[in-house]
Amino acid sequence: MKRLILILFLATGLSTLTYAKGDKTPEQKATQKTETLKKKLNLTADQTAKVKAIMLTQATAADKLKKAKPKDEKQQKEAIAKQTDAKLNAVFTASQKTGYEALKAEKKEKKAEKKAAKAKKA
């Protein structure tokens, strides 16, 4: 009986944590991405404000796209990413551009590793 109650509490706690995580708003996503770039690229206050505006535009567009679920969603996401990169590169210095490209490459590599791990499981 005690085990059953303990299991129920654990299950309730886990489901609550999962629910609390939820989807982030575009504003939260933009703030998180901006803070990451600020730390890793040593952005100035002016650059941080510009990057946050760019990231908010990107996150809002991606959120709308996710809700609409068009047939060419992948292509539209790529177009949004290219526009965002172009805008960010206009804000960054040469060394920051290099750092940003390194961050993107690292992210792409991690994504490929995850995909390979999923393929092994299947």
Backbone hydrogen bonds, N-H to C=O, Kabsch-Sander energy under -0.5 kcal/mol:
donor,donor_aa,acceptor,acceptor_aa,energy
5,I,1,M,-2.1
6,L,2,K,-2.5
7,I,3,R,-2.8
8,L,4,L,-2.3
9,F,5,I,-2.3
10,L,6,L,-2.4
11,A,7,I,-2.7
12,T,8,L,-2.4
13,G,9,F,-2.6
14,L,10,L,-2.6
15,S,11,A,-2.3
16,T,12,T,-2.1
17,L,13,G,-2.2
18,T,14,L,-2.3
19,Y,15,S,-2.2
20,A,16,T,-2.6
21,K,17,L,-1.6
22,G,18,T,-1.3
29,K,25,T,-2.5
30,A,26,P,-2.6
31,T,27,E,-2.4
32,Q,28,Q,-2.5
33,K,29,K,-2.6
34,T,30,A,-2.5
35,E,31,T,-2.5
36,T,32,Q,-2.0
37,L,33,K,-2.4
38,K,34,T,-2.8
39,K,35,E,-2.2
40,K,36,T,-2.5
41,L,37,L,-2.6
42,N,38,K,-0.9
43,L,38,K,-0.9
48,T,44,T,-2.6
49,A,45,A,-2.0
50,K,46,D,-2.0
51,V,47,Q,-3.0
52,K,48,T,-2.5
53,A,49,A,-1.8
54,I,50,K,-2.2
55,M,51,V,-3.0
56,L,52,K,-2.3
57,T,53,A,-2.0
58,Q,54,I,-2.3
59,A,55,M,-2.9
60,T,56,L,-2.4
61,A,57,T,-2.2
62,A,58,Q,-2.5
63,D,59,A,-2.2
64,K,60,T,-2.3
65,L,61,A,-2.2
66,K,62,A,-2.4
67,K,63,D,-2.0
68,A,64,K,-2.1
69,K,65,L,-2.1
73,E,70,P,-1.1
76,Q,72,D,-2.2
77,K,73,E,-2.6
78,E,74,K,-2.1
79,A,75,Q,-2.1
80,I,76,Q,-2.3
81,A,77,K,-2.5
82,K,78,E,-2.3
83,Q,79,A,-2.3
84,T,80,I,-2.5
85,D,81,A,-2.6
86,A,82,K,-2.3
87,K,83,Q,-2.3
88,L,84,T,-2.7
89,N,85,D,-2.7
90,A,86,A,-1.1
91,V,87,K,-0.7
91,V,88,L,-1.1
92,F,88,L,-2.1
97,K,93,T,-2.4
98,T,94,A,-1.8
99,G,95,S,-2.1
100,Y,96,Q,-2.7
101,E,97,K,-2.5
102,A,98,T,-2.0
103,L,99,G,-2.2
104,K,100,Y,-2.4
105,A,101,E,-2.3
106,E,102,A,-2.3
107,K,103,L,-2.4
108,K,104,K,-2.5
109,E,105,A,-2.3
110,K,106,E,-2.3
111,K,107,K,-2.2
112,A,108,K,-2.1
113,E,109,E,-2.2
114,K,110,K,-2.3
115,K,111,K,-2.3
116,A,112,A,-2.4
117,A,113,E,-2.3
118,K,114,K,-2.3
119,A,115,K,-2.0
120,K,116,A,-1.8
121,K,117,A,-1.5
122,A,118,K,-1.6
